[in-house]
Amino acid sequence: MKKTALWKDAWRAMAGNGKRFTAMLVIVAVGVMMLGGLNTIAKDVRAGLDEFFDSTSMHDVAVISTLGLDDDDIAALGKVDGIAKVAGEHTANVTTAIDGRQASATVTTLNDQGIERPYLEDGRLPETGHEIAVTRQYLDDSGKTLGDTLTFAPDASLTSEAVTSASDETEAAGDSSDSSKATTGTFADGEYTIVGAVIDPNDIVNPSGPLALVSGAKTVYPMFVSDDALADADAPYTSAVITVAGANAMNTYDDDYLDTVARAVGNIETIRTAREQSRTDAVHQAALDKAMEQVEARKAKIAALPDGLPAKATAEQQIAAAEAKIKSTVDAMPEAKWIIRDRSAVTSYEDVKTQTEMIARLGTMFPVLFLVIALLVSLTAVTRMVEEDRGLIGTYKALGYTRHETMLKYLVYSGAACLFGGLLGDVLGLVGLPFMFTRKLITEIYVLPNYPLLVDWRLAVGGVLLFVIIITGAAMVACTGSLRLEPAELMRPKAPKAGKTIVLQRIGFVWNHLSFLGKVTARNLFRYKSRALMVIIGVLGCTALMTAGFGMGSSALTLMPRQHSEIAPYDVMAVTSAANHDKAQDDLDGNADVESTLPLQLGSVTLAPARGDNDGNASDSADDAKLTAQLMVVPDGEPMDGYINLQTLDGTPIELSDADDGVIVTANAARKLALASGSTVNLTDAMTNTADATVHEVAQYYTGNLVVMTQSAYEKTFDTDFTLNADLINVKGDLDAQIVFADGLAGQSEYLSVTSSAKQERDFSKSFLMFFVMIGFIVVMAAILAVVVLYTLASTNISERERELATIKVLGFRRREVYGYVNKEMLLLSAFGIIIGMPCGRALLGFLVSKLDLPGMNIVPNVLWFCYVAAAALALVFTLLVSLATNRALDRIDMVGALKSPE
């Protein structure tokens, strides 16, 4: 019976103290929702990519050779321990026409092992020689549909056919003049029929989303054909794609997957040197045999001449010299070198990894804040309940109930709030938030076909238990003091707190000029210090969250304008092929709308931390960090002022001429790869040439990743010729004129891509929906925080001072005067919280930005003045709304009941 009475009293307490119970429930629900929701979103996105990779049999390891791969290489890789499947791929960089202008594309063969098979959205995959599958982006940009045809041609300025280049060198050594031997490309000429729309598993970034706009790289359309499309069936493979045994069953981001792939890469390394040498010998021998065919023919003609002729002796000397030259040239040809890459070299893989890590970090930081607030709210609520139940607690003790039995009521009360709040938070966090965020917003960034909704029950239960333990522990602490007292002392009313002279009273010229209500407010602020501190903390947290949220939005939305005003003030970037650049340059020089141009070489480069020697060949392993960046090579002696203003993170200008022997790397890439001035970085260009370079300086750059080199540094690093293929252009006229000019260039056939800075800014702000939703989410969380804390404290304040408030009502205070008597304290404390909260919000933004790791973005905190104004105004609005809600409680005070003598 004793137990039954205690349980009944505990459940009645929930109904009798419903407002406090609801406040605790809401705070716990929000905390659990953010803990479970944000972490679940990260798991869902990763699982979605893993499922997509599994469905397309995405490679676990890729091997690229500078001299291509042959069937013997593929067979040797297939025998390596831990390898499940191996397939050779042929890939070529080509150009195609879209609305009369040139566009870049990559054409890849489908392999017979089904590895890295594109995801089919519509139609079917190619089956015969002149069929092709393209991406949805290509169909949208070109206006074509399934059944239409397209043509493409080899891109002379950017080809991965290193073997062809080697053959050309050999032919030159043999002094061949047979033009019929010139290559026509990897694939057969003619029209190709579009039979399918696909998603390339190597590139899942939404082409119209914020990540694509941030990168600023030219559009390259992936296309896929069958093996029958090859011009030469015996052509060497461009690369080998490999799946690792057992890896398909693992999550692509888990440690066991990474360890499995790392072991496979280590096993591949054991055959690497032998296969490189074998391929080098084969290519060199083939080149030598081809060149020597002409020499042998000339030898036969000379041998037919009569002996003793002076001409015969001269011819034999020329043949010997030519033979020596050929052998020397062949010996000087480059050697085969393997570049071994795992999935970390795939940009989309790394993008998802960094973004989900960022979301998971936010899912840890924000719940901590709400856990602290929940702790304060529960302490306030339970402490007030204990004060109100002093007589009841004394009665329980007098009747023989133990401390633990008496405490049961408050533990059940707080525990129930945590359990119900946690259950609600789990539903919202594990189902609602991922569904809204993952399904609606992530599709703005990626083109994955689906995202699974995973429920991690360990996270769901663990989050609730965390709040239960902390909150019930706080309830025990709040009860302990009163339960130590004797029953007689508990059943007597608690003596009112003794009045003290406050500091303000000692400042006569201030105190004497305060009104009566002002003096009462001042004394109450100092009298109830703990409650005042909690109000300040609650409003401070609310203001700080909103300041950080608005600051995040302003920082993100000013990235592109700051990029173009401070770092890259050029108006248009135009890219051509190397063969068409001279004509395009002449047209620009004669164009009256062009103010000035800076011709340069643009390309792409993969960055990785240098791995020491290996003749400049970086050996990639599963845990290596890699990053793709735009490569900008500037002609020696050309000033970049007015086009690219290179500067360090602290604003010090960087002189490009000082970097003749090194590279300049931008801040986001340097942070990702832990690079600094003087570091060594490994560079791999689009031709798979690999070399180490010294980082001359780290430059500020807000959107995208960029590597800048001088012409001499480029030629020295990669031992290759410098070729112009792009221009940075400053245009006369306003922003609209710049966009019109860029659109005009884009319609010309010479240009592969044309980017207008003005249009990029406009599209960037339109596409950044994710940040606006994040801001709205933070504001809603801040509103919940402020309203719950302020309403709880205001209600507690009124209940504690009910007798005092009844007294002033009896004395004739009007309704508005009673409101002001109470609300003035809340407004003053809120003002203190707002004033302190704004700089705290700026500090919180700096902390959040330091934890963010958005691919290709270097967000620098930039809190504009209206962000502070908006945060302060909303915090004040929340305070006023709570004051209006508590005014009803002031109207309902029972003056007779409150003024009755407790005895």
Secondary structure, DSSP 4 states (H G I P E B T S, - for coil): -HHHHHHHHHHHHHHHTHHHHHHHHHHHHHHHHHHHHHHHHHHHHHHHHHHHHHHTT--SEEEEEEEEE-HHHHHHHHTSTTEEEEEEE-EEEEEEEETTEEEEEEEEEPPTT-TTPPEEEEE----STTEEEEEHHHHHHH---TT-EE-EEE-TTS---HHHHHHHHHHHHTT---GGGS---SB--S-EEEEEEEE-TT--B-TTSHHHHHH-PPPEEEEEE-GGGBS-TTPPEEEEEEEETTGGGS-TTSHHHHHHHHHHHHHHHHHHHHHHHHHHHHHHHHHHHHHHHHHHHHHHHHHTSPTT-HHHHHHHHHHHHHHHHHHHHHHHSPPP-EEEEEGGGSHHHHHHHHHHHHHHHHHHHHHHHHHHHHHHHHHHHHHHHHHHTHHHHHHHHHTT--HHHHHHHHHHHHHHHHHHHHHHHHHIIIIIHHIIIIIIIGGGTB--S-------HHHHHHHHHHHHHHHHHHHHHHHHHHHTS-HHHHHSPPPPPPP---GGGG-HHHHTTS-HHHHHHHHHHHHSHHHHHHHHHHHHHHHHHHHHHHHHHHHHHTHHHHIIIII---SEEEEE-GGGHHHHHHHHHT-TTEEEEEEEEEEEEEEEE--S-GGG-----TT---EEEEEEEEPTT---TTT---B-TTS-B--GGGGTTEEEEEHHHHHHHT--TT-EEEEEETT--EEEEEEEEEE--SBS-EEEEEHHHHHHHH-S-----EEEEEESS-HHHHHHHHHHHHTSTTEEEEEEHHHHHHHHHHH-HHHHHHHHHHHHHHHHHHHHHHHHHHHHHHHHTHHHHHHHHHTT--HHHHHHHHHHHHHHHHHHHHHHHHHHHHHHHHHHHHH---TTB-------HHHHHHHHHHHHHHHHHHHHHHHHHHHT--HHHHHS---
